[in-house]
Amino acid sequence: MSTAQVYDSGNKPRKEDAKIKPWTGIAKAKAKAEEELKKINGLPLIIVRPALVYGNGDYTGLTPRLIIAAVYKAENQKMEFLWDKDLKLNTVHVQDVVAALWFLSQSGKHGSVYNLADQSDSSQGSVCGLLEGLFGIKTGFLGTMASKMATSVAMKTVAEAANDKHLKPWSDLCKKHNITTTPLNPYLDEELLYDNPLAVDGNAITALGFKYKHPQITADLLKQNVDYHIKNNAFPAGLM
């Protein structure tokens, strides 16, 4: 189980034979693991590279953005992002990931690589549109030029400022709703703030007969994600 972040980032959807140039710490470790596993003779290996995973049980995919949207809802503020609305954030639902793993265990070809990505071709703009509808907030983007100016000085400083802006309000929001402990937090790693589009071609697996149950990301699916965490007393209720 690898990640599509091992590919060299770009706006053109990456197929399984695309150039490998991991751009997150986890992706670098996954790429190394792929290479080490390939060295084991006779290992019945299939490598799966999902796009950004969301859905029930997600903590690090789209959930941080849902958390931050909740913070801006509570603070009655506009939610702004670096770069622009066209930055690719291709997605895949966790149920499709699990179904694909089982499908490939039965029908996948040993030694092959398979991407997982729905047909939404999601971007910052489309995801923000869903967040606006869910939480009743306004969103916006700094744009490429302003983002380059802000990040050229020190991305670490930008990341720290963003996290400082979100972490305490999130903690206060949880306390207000009697949530004493939660595995969820809005912290964003510096490496995730760079201008790295995640565009993934997830069609190779469909040629084997696999069908995505959730080919399009929707507000209802994101609401189910939030409701899952609310049910587990990990996310404040009443913000949607």
MDAnalysis code that builds the backbone (N, CA, C; Angstrom):
import MDAnalysis as mda
import numpy as np

u = mda.Universe.empty(720, n_residues=240, atom_resindex=np.repeat(np.arange(240), 3), trajectory=True)
u.add_TopologyAttr("name", ["N", "CA", "C"] * 240)
u.add_TopologyAttr("resid", np.arange(1, 241))
u.add_TopologyAttr("resname", ["MET", "SER", "THR", "ALA", "GLN", "VAL", "TYR", "ASP", "SER", "GLY", "ASN", "LYS", "PRO", "ARG", "LYS", "GLU", "ASP", "ALA", "LYS", "ILE", "LYS", "PRO", "TRP", "THR", "GLY", "ILE", "ALA", "LYS", "ALA", "LYS", "ALA", "LYS", "ALA", "GLU", "GLU", "GLU", "LEU", "LYS", "LYS", "ILE", "ASN", "GLY", "LEU", "PRO", "LEU", "ILE", "ILE", "VAL", "ARG", "PRO", "ALA", "LEU", "VAL", "TYR", "GLY", "ASN", "GLY", "ASP", "TYR", "THR", "GLY", "LEU", "THR", "PRO", "ARG", "LEU", "ILE", "ILE", "ALA", "ALA", "VAL", "TYR", "LYS", "ALA", "GLU", "ASN", "GLN", "LYS", "MET", "GLU", "PHE", "LEU", "TRP", "ASP", "LYS", "ASP", "LEU", "LYS", "LEU", "ASN", "THR", "VAL", "HIS", "VAL", "GLN", "ASP", "VAL", "VAL", "ALA", "ALA", "LEU", "TRP", "PHE", "LEU", "SER", "GLN", "SER", "GLY", "LYS", "HIS", "GLY", "SER", "VAL", "TYR", "ASN", "LEU", "ALA", "ASP", "GLN", "SER", "ASP", "SER", "SER", "GLN", "GLY", "SER", "VAL", "CYS", "GLY", "LEU", "LEU", "GLU", "GLY", "LEU", "PHE", "GLY", "ILE", "LYS", "THR", "GLY", "PHE", "LEU", "GLY", "THR", "MET", "ALA", "SER", "LYS", "MET", "ALA", "THR", "SER", "VAL", "ALA", "MET", "LYS", "THR", "VAL", "ALA", "GLU", "ALA", "ALA", "ASN", "ASP", "LYS", "HIS", "LEU", "LYS", "PRO", "TRP", "SER", "ASP", "LEU", "CYS", "LYS", "LYS", "HIS", "ASN", "ILE", "THR", "THR", "THR", "PRO", "LEU", "ASN", "PRO", "TYR", "LEU", "ASP", "GLU", "GLU", "LEU", "LEU", "TYR", "ASP", "ASN", "PRO", "LEU", "ALA", "VAL", "ASP", "GLY", "ASN", "ALA", "ILE", "THR", "ALA", "LEU", "GLY", "PHE", "LYS", "TYR", "LYS", "HIS", "PRO", "GLN", "ILE", "THR", "ALA", "ASP", "LEU", "LEU", "LYS", "GLN", "ASN", "VAL", "ASP", "TYR", "HIS", "ILE", "LYS", "ASN", "ASN", "ALA", "PHE", "PRO", "ALA", "GLY", "LEU", "MET"])
u.atoms.positions = np.array([
    [0.855, -1.182, 0.000],
    [0.000, 0.000, 0.000],
    [0.887, 1.225, 0.000],
    [0.995, 1.871, -1.152],
    [1.873, 3.016, -1.298],
    [1.015, 4.281, -1.378],
    [1.443, 5.267, -2.123],
    [0.708, 6.515, -2.289],
    [1.033, 7.128, -3.644],
    [0.068, 7.830, -4.212],
    [0.298, 8.502, -5.492],
    [1.204, 9.715, -5.339],
    [1.535, 10.084, -4.121],
    [2.470, 11.181, -3.900],
    [3.907, 10.790, -4.243],
    [4.130, 9.544, -4.644],
    [5.473, 9.132, -5.083],
    [5.772, 9.667, -6.482],
    [4.735, 10.056, -7.242],
    [4.950, 10.560, -8.595],
    [5.435, 12.007, -8.571],
    [6.165, 12.356, -9.606],
    [6.522, 13.757, -9.823],
    [5.221, 14.531, -9.999],
    [4.999, 15.559, -9.198],
    [3.712, 16.265, -9.219],
    [3.531, 17.036, -10.524],
    [2.272, 17.195, -10.903],
    [1.947, 17.926, -12.120],
    [0.452, 17.883, -12.359],
    [-0.036, 18.719, -13.275],
    [-1.467, 18.791, -13.539],
    [-1.978, 17.681, -14.452],
    [-1.085, 17.045, -15.196],
    [-1.484, 15.936, -16.047],
    [-1.606, 14.672, -15.204],
    [-2.741, 13.953, -15.296],
    [-2.932, 12.758, -14.478],
    [-1.805, 11.743, -14.662],
    [-1.214, 11.336, -13.558],
    [-0.087, 10.401, -13.591],
    [-0.581, 8.962, -13.718],
    [-0.035, 8.264, -14.732],
    [-0.313, 6.839, -14.866],
    [0.761, 6.044, -14.133],
    [0.582, 4.733, -14.108],
    [1.451, 3.877, -13.304],
    [2.911, 3.887, -13.731],
    [3.194, 4.287, -14.962],
    [4.577, 4.303, -15.446],
    [5.188, 5.706, -15.395],
    [4.528, 6.641, -14.694],
    [5.019, 8.019, -14.617],
    [6.303, 8.094, -13.793],
    [7.019, 9.190, -13.958],
    [8.279, 9.411, -13.249],
    [8.056, 9.438, -11.739],
    [8.948, 8.764, -11.018],
    [8.881, 8.743, -9.558],
    [9.728, 9.878, -8.988],
    [9.086, 10.748, -8.228],
    [9.779, 11.851, -7.546],
    [8.931, 12.245, -6.328],
    [9.019, 11.441, -5.252],
    [8.171, 11.671, -4.083],
    [8.379, 13.056, -3.469],
    [7.277, 13.694, -3.025],
    [7.367, 15.061, -2.529],
    [6.847, 15.232, -1.102],
    [6.618, 14.131, -0.396],
    [6.346, 14.181, 1.045],
    [7.231, 13.144, 1.725],
    [7.406, 13.313, 3.028],
    [8.216, 12.368, 3.774],
    [7.661, 10.957, 3.709],
    [6.333, 10.833, 3.844],
    [5.704, 9.515, 3.763],
    [5.897, 8.911, 2.381],
    [5.759, 9.733, 1.332],
    [5.931, 9.244, -0.037],
    [7.355, 8.747, -0.277],
    [8.339, 9.443, 0.290],
    [9.727, 9.011, 0.150],
    [9.938, 7.656, 0.801],
    [9.335, 7.445, 1.963],
    [9.444, 6.157, 2.647],
    [8.711, 5.069, 1.868],
    [7.549, 5.398, 1.313],
    [6.791, 4.427, 0.525],
    [7.566, 4.017, -0.735],
    [8.173, 4.999, -1.406],
    [8.946, 4.703, -2.618],
    [10.117, 3.772, -2.292],
    [10.779, 4.019, -1.161],
    [11.884, 3.173, -0.728],
    [11.389, 1.766, -0.423],
    [10.235, 1.676, 0.231],
    [9.654, 0.364, 0.541],
    [9.311, -0.400, -0.734],
    [8.773, 0.303, -1.724],
    [8.468, -0.336, -3.005],
    [9.719, -0.984, -3.598],
    [10.807, -0.229, -3.615],
    [12.046, -0.730, -4.207],
    [12.599, -1.931, -3.447],
    [12.521, -1.876, -2.127],
    [13.043, -2.986, -1.320],
    [12.213, -4.247, -1.520],
    [10.908, -4.083, -1.603],
    [10.037, -5.241, -1.796],
    [10.240, -5.873, -3.167],
    [10.517, -5.054, -4.169],
    [10.749, -5.569, -5.520],
    [11.998, -6.448, -5.588],
    [12.911, -6.289, -4.633],
    [14.160, -7.055, -4.631],
    [13.978, -8.478, -4.106],
    [12.832, -8.748, -3.486],
    [12.598, -10.065, -2.901],
    [12.096, -11.017, -3.973],
    [12.917, -11.961, -4.341],
    [12.559, -12.915, -5.390],
    [11.367, -13.772, -4.968],
    [10.433, -13.922, -5.898],
    [9.291, -14.791, -5.655],
    [8.179, -14.176, -4.825],
    [8.336, -12.938, -4.406],
    [7.292, -12.299, -3.599],
    [6.100, -11.939, -4.486],
    [4.894, -12.421, -4.157],
    [3.695, -12.094, -4.954],
    [3.245, -10.669, -4.654],
    [3.932, -9.717, -5.263],
    [3.771, -8.308, -4.912],
    [2.868, -7.553, -5.888],
    [1.925, -6.809, -5.330],
    [1.126, -5.843, -6.080],
    [1.215, -4.519, -5.330],
    [1.549, -3.457, -6.036],
    [1.692, -2.136, -5.422],
    [0.476, -1.282, -5.771],
    [-0.123, -0.668, -4.760],
    [-1.310, 0.166, -4.943],
    [-0.967, 1.597, -4.535],
    [-1.280, 2.545, -5.409],
    [-0.961, 3.950, -5.154],
    [-2.235, 4.795, -5.204],
    [-2.872, 5.000, -4.054],
    [-4.099, 5.804, -4.026],
    [-3.835, 7.294, -4.054],
    [-4.809, 8.030, -4.574],
    [-4.791, 9.495, -4.485],
    [-5.140, 9.871, -3.043],
    [-5.624, 11.082, -2.823],
    [-5.962, 11.539, -1.474],
    [-7.190, 10.779, -0.987],
    [-7.017, 9.993, 0.083],
    [-8.096, 9.145, 0.584],
    [-8.975, 9.943, 1.545],
    [-10.289, 9.816, 1.375],
    [-11.234, 10.463, 2.291],
    [-12.325, 9.460, 2.657],
    [-13.112, 9.805, 3.673],
    [-14.208, 8.930, 4.089],
    [-14.097, 8.549, 5.546],
    [-15.031, 7.719, 6.013],
    [-15.071, 7.321, 7.414],
    [-13.742, 6.720, 7.864],
    [-13.226, 7.246, 8.962],
    [-11.957, 6.756, 9.492],
    [-10.762, 7.545, 9.018],
    [-10.971, 8.468, 8.085],
    [-9.849, 9.285, 7.594],
    [-9.441, 10.311, 8.638],
    [-8.136, 10.458, 8.842],
    [-7.596, 11.458, 9.757],
    [-6.678, 12.458, 9.052],
    [-6.061, 12.048, 7.956],
    [-5.005, 12.869, 7.359],
    [-5.264, 13.248, 5.903],
    [-6.325, 12.750, 5.291],
    [-6.614, 13.069, 3.896],
    [-7.302, 14.420, 3.778],
    [-8.631, 14.391, 3.650],
    [-9.392, 15.639, 3.585],
    [-9.890, 16.098, 4.949],
    [-9.785, 15.232, 5.955],
    [-10.310, 15.586, 7.274],
    [-9.696, 16.860, 7.860],
    [-8.371, 17.099, 7.741],
    [-7.845, 18.376, 8.251],
    [-8.540, 19.593, 7.647],
    [-8.918, 19.526, 6.385],
    [-9.627, 20.645, 5.756],
    [-11.040, 20.779, 6.328],
    [-11.668, 19.656, 6.658],
    [-12.981, 19.693, 7.291],
    [-12.887, 20.324, 8.686],
    [-11.816, 19.982, 9.393],
    [-11.599, 20.543, 10.729],
    [-11.400, 22.055, 10.643],
    [-10.540, 22.463, 9.708],
    [-10.252, 23.893, 9.555],
    [-11.511, 24.650, 9.136],
    [-12.330, 24.026, 8.283],
    [-13.595, 24.658, 7.883],
    [-14.501, 24.847, 9.094],
    [-14.498, 23.865, 10.003],
    [-15.306, 23.984, 11.222],
    [-14.812, 25.141, 12.085],
    [-13.490, 25.315, 12.141],
    [-12.907, 26.418, 12.900],
    [-13.357, 27.761, 12.326],
    [-13.294, 27.893, 11.002],
    [-13.692, 29.157, 10.366],
    [-15.196, 29.399, 10.501],
    [-15.964, 28.318, 10.527],
    [-17.400, 28.457, 10.772],
    [-17.633, 29.030, 12.169],
    [-16.941, 28.452, 13.163],
    [-17.101, 28.904, 14.545],
    [-16.604, 30.337, 14.730],
    [-15.539, 30.694, 13.988],
    [-14.948, 32.027, 14.110],
    [-15.619, 33.041, 13.191],
    [-16.531, 32.557, 12.342],
    [-17.227, 33.415, 11.377],
    [-16.237, 34.186, 10.504],
    [-15.272, 33.440, 9.962],
    [-14.238, 34.032, 9.121],
    [-14.182, 33.342, 7.759],
    [-13.569, 34.025, 6.812],
    [-13.362, 33.461, 5.486],
    [-12.166, 32.521, 5.515],
    [-12.275, 31.395, 4.855],
    [-11.225, 30.379, 4.811],
    [-10.434, 30.545, 3.511],
    [-9.141, 30.889, 3.626],
    [-8.325, 31.132, 2.436],
    [-7.187, 30.127, 2.332],
    [-6.855, 29.777, 1.091],
    [-5.820, 28.794, 0.813],
    [-4.698, 29.412, -0.021],
    [-3.523, 28.822, 0.086],
    [-2.428, 29.181, -0.808],
    [-2.758, 28.726, -2.227],
    [-2.065, 29.328, -3.200],
    [-2.178, 28.986, -4.616],
    [-3.560, 29.332, -5.146],
    [-4.109, 28.531, -6.056],
    [-5.390, 28.909, -6.654],
    [-6.343, 27.727, -6.692],
    [-7.527, 27.967, -7.259],
    [-8.578, 26.953, -7.261],
    [-8.258, 25.767, -8.157],
    [-7.305, 25.926, -9.087],
    [-7.026, 24.867, -10.051],
    [-6.026, 23.825, -9.552],
    [-5.448, 24.035, -8.372],
    [-4.482, 23.071, -7.828],
    [-5.162, 21.718, -7.642],
    [-4.658, 20.702, -8.306],
    [-5.282, 19.380, -8.286],
    [-5.153, 18.706, -6.916],
    [-6.283, 18.144, -6.455],
    [-6.327, 17.349, -5.228],
    [-7.176, 16.115, -5.513],
    [-6.707, 15.264, -6.412],
    [-7.492, 14.095, -6.788],
    [-7.729, 13.190, -5.588],
    [-8.902, 12.555, -5.573],
    [-9.378, 11.849, -4.390],
    [-9.824, 10.426, -4.703],
    [-10.002, 9.646, -3.627],
    [-10.602, 8.317, -3.730],
    [-11.211, 7.992, -2.374],
    [-12.417, 7.442, -2.393],
    [-13.117, 7.124, -1.147],
    [-12.525, 5.875, -0.506],
    [-12.486, 5.861, 0.815],
    [-11.871, 4.755, 1.547],
    [-12.561, 3.422, 1.235],
    [-13.864, 3.443, 0.999],
    [-14.559, 2.196, 0.662],
    [-14.064, 1.627, -0.666],
    [-13.748, 2.512, -1.605],
    [-13.203, 2.049, -2.880],
    [-11.778, 1.539, -2.720],
    [-11.020, 2.138, -1.804],
    [-9.663, 1.655, -1.541],
    [-9.714, 0.229, -1.004],
    [-10.564, 0.011, -0.014],
    [-10.681, -1.318, 0.594],
    [-11.183, -2.337, -0.428],
    [-12.194, -1.949, -1.204],
    [-12.730, -2.851, -2.228],
    [-11.668, -3.183, -3.277],
    [-10.855, -2.189, -3.633],
    [-9.810, -2.395, -4.639],
    [-8.736, -3.350, -4.125],
    [-8.393, -3.236, -2.856],
    [-7.382, -4.138, -2.292],
    [-7.859, -5.583, -2.360],
    [-9.115, -5.793, -2.011],
    [-9.651, -7.164, -2.085],
    [-9.723, -7.633, -3.540],
    [-10.192, -6.755, -4.421],
    [-10.294, -7.099, -5.844],
    [-8.934, -7.489, -6.410],
    [-7.906, -6.710, -6.101],
    [-6.573, -6.984, -6.637],
    [-5.961, -8.244, -6.031],
    [-6.343, -8.559, -4.806],
    [-5.835, -9.798, -4.201],
    [-6.361, -11.011, -4.951],
    [-7.495, -10.835, -5.637],
    [-8.093, -11.930, -6.390],
    [-7.773, -11.860, -7.888],
    [-7.708, -10.648, -8.414],
    [-7.620, -10.483, -9.868],
    [-6.418, -9.682, -10.353],
    [-5.631, -9.128, -9.450],
    [-4.481, -8.338, -9.855],
    [-3.330, -9.193, -10.353],
    [-2.487, -8.602, -11.167],
    [-1.330, -9.306, -11.713],
    [-0.110, -9.037, -10.840],
    [0.522, -10.134, -10.377],
    [1.703, -9.983, -9.532],
    [2.790, -9.198, -10.270],
    [3.414, -8.289, -9.549],
    [4.448, -7.461, -10.137],
    [3.927, -6.174, -10.741],
    [2.609, -5.957, -10.658],
    [2.005, -4.772, -11.272],
    [1.782, -3.664, -10.248],
    [1.565, -2.460, -10.785],
    [1.237, -1.280, -9.988],
    [-0.134, -0.778, -10.436],
    [-0.970, -0.396, -9.463],
    [-2.294, 0.118, -9.786],
    [-2.559, 1.407, -8.996],
    [-2.959, 2.441, -9.722],
    [-3.391, 3.678, -9.076],
    [-4.843, 3.553, -8.652],
    [-5.232, 4.351, -7.656],
    [-6.631, 4.449, -7.255],
    [-7.006, 5.925, -7.211],
    [-7.975, 6.313, -8.038],
    [-8.467, 7.690, -8.059],
    [-9.850, 7.697, -8.688],
    [-10.766, 8.451, -8.097],
    [-12.109, 8.517, -8.658],
    [-12.121, 9.400, -9.900],
    [-13.313, 9.632, -10.420],
    [-13.449, 10.388, -11.667],
    [-13.757, 11.868, -11.436],
    [-13.645, 12.321, -10.185],
    [-13.998, 13.711, -9.865],
    [-13.000, 14.717, -10.423],
    [-11.738, 14.269, -10.586],
    [-10.662, 15.188, -10.946],
    [-10.683, 16.395, -9.997],
    [-10.741, 16.099, -8.697],
    [-10.914, 17.139, -7.685],
    [-9.762, 18.126, -7.667],
    [-10.100, 19.346, -7.295],
    [-9.123, 20.427, -7.172],
    [-9.429, 21.203, -5.894],
    [-8.551, 22.146, -5.553],
    [-8.833, 22.987, -4.388],
    [-10.179, 23.691, -4.546],
    [-10.451, 24.136, -5.766],
    [-11.697, 24.857, -6.011],
    [-12.926, 24.004, -5.780],
    [-12.916, 22.776, -6.315],
    [-14.092, 21.916, -6.169],
    [-14.277, 21.467, -4.724],
    [-13.175, 21.183, -4.032],
    [-13.264, 20.789, -2.625],
    [-13.780, 21.952, -1.781],
    [-13.278, 23.165, -2.057],
    [-13.734, 24.340, -1.309],
    [-15.214, 24.608, -1.554],
    [-15.675, 24.344, -2.755],
    [-17.093, 24.495, -3.046],
    [-17.942, 23.586, -2.170],
    [-17.456, 22.368, -1.946],
    [-18.161, 21.424, -1.074],
    [-18.128, 21.903, 0.383],
    [-16.983, 22.437, 0.805],
    [-16.857, 22.937, 2.177],
    [-17.783, 24.129, 2.416],
    [-17.887, 24.994, 1.406],
    [-18.779, 26.143, 1.522],
    [-20.220, 25.685, 1.743],
    [-20.638, 24.691, 0.961],
    [-21.999, 24.187, 1.086],
    [-22.252, 23.492, 2.411],
    [-21.271, 22.755, 2.887],
    [-21.428, 22.000, 4.132],
    [-21.492, 22.903, 5.352],
    [-20.571, 23.850, 5.425],
    [-20.416, 24.647, 6.638],
    [-20.970, 26.070, 6.531],
    [-21.407, 26.447, 5.337],
    [-21.951, 27.792, 5.183],
    [-20.897, 28.866, 5.369],
    [-19.692, 28.609, 4.859],
    [-18.592, 29.574, 4.975],
    [-18.194, 30.072, 3.591],
    [-17.378, 31.113, 3.585],
    [-16.800, 31.589, 2.339],
    [-15.345, 31.135, 2.262],
    [-14.891, 30.793, 1.060],
    [-13.507, 30.390, 0.861],
    [-12.879, 31.235, -0.234],
    [-11.567, 31.243, -0.270],
    [-10.858, 31.997, -1.294],
    [-9.428, 31.521, -1.412],
    [-8.695, 32.144, -2.325],
    [-7.333, 31.718, -2.617],
    [-6.427, 32.932, -2.743],
    [-5.206, 32.786, -2.254],
    [-4.249, 33.883, -2.337],
    [-3.763, 34.104, -3.764],
    [-3.831, 33.049, -4.583],
    [-3.341, 33.146, -5.951],
    [-1.863, 32.787, -6.041],
    [-1.413, 32.506, -7.243],
    [-0.050, 32.023, -7.444],
    [1.002, 33.049, -7.058],
    [0.854, 34.290, -7.508],
    [1.874, 35.313, -7.250],
    [2.007, 35.614, -5.764],
    [0.884, 35.842, -5.094],
    [0.920, 36.142, -3.663],
    [1.458, 34.967, -2.869],
    [1.102, 33.746, -3.285],
    [1.568, 32.545, -2.587],
    [3.070, 32.377, -2.754],
    [3.560, 32.653, -3.959],
    [5.004, 32.557, -4.193],
    [5.753, 33.569, -3.340],
    [5.221, 34.764, -3.213],
    [5.867, 35.787, -2.407],
    [5.873, 35.385, -0.933],
    [4.758, 34.826, -0.478],
    [4.646, 34.448, 0.929],
    [5.566, 33.287, 1.274],
    [5.669, 32.335, 0.348],
    [6.430, 31.120, 0.643],
    [7.903, 31.228, 0.276],
    [8.266, 32.217, -0.527],
    [9.666, 32.346, -0.922],
    [10.535, 32.774, 0.257],
    [9.943, 33.458, 1.223],
    [10.687, 33.900, 2.402],
    [10.992, 32.712, 3.295],
    [9.947, 31.993, 3.708],
    [10.138, 30.815, 4.564],
    [8.822, 30.061, 4.680],
    [8.743, 28.929, 4.001],
    [7.519, 28.137, 4.076],
    [7.271, 27.652, 5.499],
    [8.357, 27.391, 6.233],
    [8.218, 26.944, 7.616],
    [7.464, 27.981, 8.436],
    [7.779, 29.254, 8.207],
    [7.109, 30.327, 8.933],
    [5.633, 30.401, 8.555],
    [5.343, 30.218, 7.264],
    [3.958, 30.230, 6.791],
    [3.175, 29.089, 7.431],
    [3.782, 27.900, 7.476],
    [3.124, 26.735, 8.063],
    [2.873, 26.944, 9.550],
    [3.860, 27.483, 10.248],
    [3.707, 27.729, 11.681],
    [2.589, 28.727, 11.959],
    [2.521, 29.769, 11.140],
    [1.479, 30.784, 11.314],
    [0.089, 30.185, 11.080],
    [-0.019, 29.350, 10.054],
    [-1.303, 28.711, 9.748],
    [-1.728, 27.782, 10.878],
    [-0.790, 26.990, 11.376],
    [-1.112, 26.050, 12.443],
    [-1.460, 26.777, 13.741],
    [-0.745, 27.877, 14.022],
    [-1.071, 28.671, 15.207],
    [-2.476, 29.247, 15.112],
    [-2.858, 29.597, 13.899],
    [-4.178, 30.199, 13.674],
    [-5.301, 29.191, 13.892],
    [-5.004, 27.883, 13.682],
    [-6.057, 26.861, 13.716],
    [-6.069, 25.998, 14.974],
    [-4.906, 25.731, 15.546],
    [-4.818, 24.737, 16.620],
    [-5.571, 25.155, 17.889],
    [-5.329, 26.361, 18.391],
    [-6.007, 26.775, 19.622],
    [-7.515, 26.925, 19.427],
    [-7.978, 27.576, 18.344],
    [-9.433, 27.647, 18.138],
    [-10.081, 26.269, 18.055],
    [-9.375, 25.299, 17.445],
    [-9.914, 23.939, 17.381],
    [-10.000, 23.331, 18.784],
    [-8.963, 23.521, 19.576],
    [-8.965, 23.029, 20.957],
    [-10.095, 23.662, 21.760],
    [-10.263, 24.979, 21.599],
    [-11.332, 25.684, 22.311],
    [-12.710, 25.202, 21.864],
    [-12.842, 24.945, 20.566],
    [-14.115, 24.469, 20.021],
    [-14.470, 23.100, 20.591],
    [-13.464, 22.232, 20.692],
    [-13.701, 20.894, 21.256],
    [-14.106, 20.997, 22.726],
    [-13.421, 21.839, 23.483],
    [-13.751, 22.013, 24.905],
    [-15.174, 22.530, 25.065],
    [-15.552, 23.453, 24.197],
    [-16.896, 24.026, 24.249],
    [-17.954, 22.946, 24.061],
    [-17.621, 21.914, 23.284],
    [-18.566, 20.825, 23.011],
    [-18.268, 19.585, 23.857],
    [-17.531, 19.781, 24.959],
    [-17.236, 18.707, 25.910],
    [-16.505, 17.519, 25.291],
    [-15.642, 17.824, 24.332],
    [-14.771, 16.799, 23.752],
    [-13.412, 16.941, 24.422],
    [-13.092, 16.013, 25.305],
    [-11.856, 16.119, 26.090],
    [-10.648, 15.551, 25.362],
    [-10.866, 14.536, 24.546],
    [-9.782, 13.963, 23.743],
    [-10.302, 13.650, 22.350],
    [-9.473, 13.890, 21.353],
    [-9.828, 13.580, 19.968],
    [-8.559, 13.282, 19.171],
    [-8.613, 12.292, 18.280],
    [-7.457, 12.016, 17.424],
    [-7.331, 12.990, 16.275],
    [-8.294, 13.885, 16.141],
    [-8.323, 14.821, 15.022],
    [-7.641, 16.130, 15.386],
    [-6.886, 16.664, 14.441],
    [-6.346, 18.009, 14.628],
    [-6.098, 18.647, 13.262],
    [-6.075, 19.967, 13.211],
    [-5.962, 20.672, 11.928],
    [-4.526, 20.920, 11.483],
    [-3.566, 20.291, 12.137],
    [-2.156, 20.546, 11.836],
    [-1.821, 20.153, 10.399],
    [-1.127, 21.035, 9.707],
    [-0.710, 20.787, 8.330],
    [0.810, 20.818, 8.248],
    [1.396, 19.746, 7.723],
    [2.841, 19.722, 7.537],
    [3.245, 20.732, 6.474],
    [4.412, 21.286, 6.657],
    [4.947, 22.259, 5.706],
    [4.965, 21.713, 4.281],
    [5.313, 20.433, 4.147],
    [5.469, 19.838, 2.812],
    [4.163, 19.791, 2.034],
    [3.028, 19.854, 2.735],
    [1.729, 19.797, 2.073],
    [1.260, 21.158, 1.564],
    [2.002, 22.207, 1.881],
    [1.591, 23.554, 1.510],
    [2.237, 24.053, 0.223],
    [3.159, 23.274, -0.322],
    [3.817, 23.690, -1.562],
    [2.883, 23.512, -2.765],
    [3.273, 24.089, -3.864],
    [2.478, 24.029, -5.097],
    [2.723, 22.692, -5.801],
    [2.189, 21.620, -5.202],
    [2.367, 20.268, -5.737],
    [1.012, 19.663, -6.090],
    [0.589, 19.750, -7.345],
    [-0.694, 19.156, -7.741],
    [-0.659, 17.636, -7.595],
    [-1.775, 17.070, -7.154],
    [-1.921, 15.613, -7.082],
    [-2.953, 15.199, -8.122],
    [-2.466, 14.836, -9.303],
    [-3.327, 14.420, -10.414],
    [-3.015, 12.960, -10.733],
    [-4.028, 12.123, -10.669],
    [-3.810, 10.667, -10.759],
    [-4.805, 10.027, -11.717],
    [-4.296, 9.165, -12.586],
    [-5.141, 8.381, -13.486],
    [-5.430, 7.035, -12.813],
    [-6.683, 6.840, -12.426],
    [-7.051, 5.611, -11.717],
    [-7.817, 4.624, -12.567],
    [-7.576, 4.626, -13.870],
    [-8.376, 3.803, -14.785],
    [-7.804, 2.420, -15.065],
    [-6.527, 2.199, -14.782],
    [-5.933, 0.902, -15.131],
    [-6.658, -0.255, -14.443],
    [-7.052, -0.058, -13.201],
    [-7.722, -1.121, -12.464],
    [-9.110, -1.421, -13.034],
    [-9.751, -0.406, -13.647],
    [-11.082, -0.637, -14.208],
    [-11.016, -1.528, -15.439],
    [-9.854, -1.556, -16.087],
    [-9.691, -2.442, -17.249],
    [-9.753, -3.903, -16.838],
    [-9.536, -4.173, -15.561],
    [-9.623, -5.542, -15.041],
    [-11.046, -5.895, -14.619],
    [-11.927, -4.899, -14.606],
    [-13.310, -5.133, -14.216],
    [-13.729, -4.464, -12.920],
    [-12.818, -3.737, -12.293],
    [-13.168, -3.056, -11.045],
    [-14.026, -1.828, -11.325],
    [-15.016, -1.577, -10.457],
    [-15.865, -0.400, -10.578],
    [-15.829, 0.392, -9.275],
    [-15.598, 1.682, -9.396],
    [-15.612, 2.553, -8.229],
    [-17.053, 2.748, -7.755],
    [-17.286, 2.477, -6.480],
    [-18.620, 2.669, -5.907],
    [-18.935, 4.153, -5.764],
    [-17.892, 4.948, -5.517],
    [-18.060, 6.392, -5.348],
    [-17.188, 7.117, -6.371],
    [-17.631, 7.172, -7.637],
    [-16.816, 7.792, -8.686],
    [-16.711, 9.307, -8.563],
    [-17.613, 9.917, -7.790],
    [-17.603, 11.365, -7.617],
    [-17.622, 11.707, -6.127],
    [-16.766, 12.627, -5.713],
    [-16.812, 13.113, -4.345],
    [-17.985, 14.072, -4.210],
    [-18.753, 13.952, -3.141],
    [-19.944, 14.773, -2.956],
    [-19.971, 15.345, -1.541],
    [-20.803, 16.365, -1.350],
    [-20.971, 16.956, -0.025],
    [-21.536, 15.926, 0.944],
    [-22.412, 15.059, 0.455],
    [-23.008, 14.041, 1.326],
    [-21.957, 13.063, 1.837],
    [-21.004, 12.702, 0.982],
    [-19.945, 11.787, 1.408],
    [-19.040, 12.458, 2.446],
    [-18.768, 13.748, 2.273],
    [-17.978, 14.464, 3.268],
    [-18.754, 14.609, 4.572],
    [-20.065, 14.807, 4.479],
    [-20.899, 14.896, 5.679],
    [-20.875, 13.569, 6.438],
    [-20.909, 12.462, 5.697],
    [-20.821, 11.151, 6.342],
    [-19.508, 11.010, 7.102],
    [-18.443, 11.552, 6.523],
    [-17.131, 11.543, 7.173],
    [-17.196, 12.293, 8.498],
    [-17.774, 13.499, 8.471],
    [-17.896, 14.306, 9.687],
    [-18.813, 13.618, 10.699],
    [-19.941, 13.093, 10.230],
    [-20.889, 12.420, 11.125],
    [-20.241, 11.220, 11.819],
    [-19.360, 10.537, 11.106],
    [-18.638, 9.404, 11.687],
    [-17.831, 9.855, 12.900],
    [-17.135, 10.976, 12.757],
    [-16.316, 11.488, 13.856],
    [-17.177, 12.082, 14.972],
    [-18.313, 12.681, 14.604],
    [-19.237, 13.199, 15.620],
    [-19.767, 12.050, 16.474],
    [-20.125, 10.950, 15.818],
    [-20.634, 9.777, 16.525],
    [-19.612, 9.242, 17.512],
    [-18.326, 9.365, 17.171],
    [-17.257, 8.897, 18.047],
    [-16.800, 9.979, 19.035],
    [-17.588, 11.073, 19.131],
    [-17.284, 12.186, 20.028],
    [-15.885, 12.743, 19.782],
    [-15.536, 12.868, 18.511],
    [-14.210, 13.395, 18.141],
    [-14.328, 14.693, 17.359],
    [-15.564, 15.094, 17.009],
    [-15.785, 16.274, 16.178],
    [-17.021, 16.991, 16.722],
    [-16.954, 18.306, 16.913],
    [-18.100, 19.053, 17.455],
    [-19.317, 18.966, 16.534],
    [-20.469, 18.771, 17.129],
    [-21.713, 18.704, 16.365],
    [-22.297, 20.099, 16.174],
    [-23.241, 20.214, 15.238],
    [-23.997, 21.439, 15.072],
    [-23.341, 22.526, 14.244],
    [-22.276, 22.182, 13.507],
    [-21.580, 23.201, 12.705],
    [-21.956, 23.144, 11.232],
    [-22.689, 22.117, 10.852],
    [-23.071, 21.981, 9.445],
    [-24.547, 22.331, 9.269],
])
